[in-house]
Amino acid sequence: MFENILTTISNHLEAYLKNRLGSDHETPVLINRLTNQDGSSTLANVNAVIISLVNIQQENLVSSSGNQGGNRPIHLNLYVLFSACFTTRYLDSFKYLSAVLSFFQANPVLNHSNCPDLDATISKLTFEIENLDTASVSQLWGVMGAKHMPFVLYKIRMVAVNEMTGGGENLFSSFK
């Protein structure tokens, strides 16, 4: 499910960037981590917007009424980092980051009417900028193991996961 969400976002963002900026980059948007497990950079000679999943949290404010018995879906918030990594022209980082912000300003919600390739098990994705203070920014980049670069962190709200929608498996079904 998460790979489908990130791929859908990446495809739509890439099309928007190419249309808006007339990008001649073969791949201006990549889904990737910023560092390898050994701490080495994955960004050598990269000129792209990098999408990284930073965190997943359960949304606890969703009402659980209406689903009597059985497994209730869990609602997740995904924290996704959009890093503008342009090693050859640093100023391009700001141009692309501005375009990322414009994309989500124009598309604060992705649903099946404006994003037909959205996974059928997901009704919508809502995007909100996650504001970080200076200490939180420092901690984020420290945990990521990467050097700071221009970025924006979005919270993608209310991704529902349950057994019936294919978002999870019932691990005990084979024991019935």
Buried (B, 14 or more C-beta within 10 A) or exposed (E): BBEBBBBBBBEBBBEBBBEBBEBEBEEBBBBBBBBEEEEEEBBEEBBBBBBBBBBEEEBEEEEEEEEEEEEBBBBBBBBBBBBBBBBEEEEBBEBBBBBBBEBBEEBEEBBEEEBEEBBEBBEBBBBEEBEBEEEEEEEBBEEBBBEEBBBBBBBBBBBBBBBEBEBBEEEEEEEE
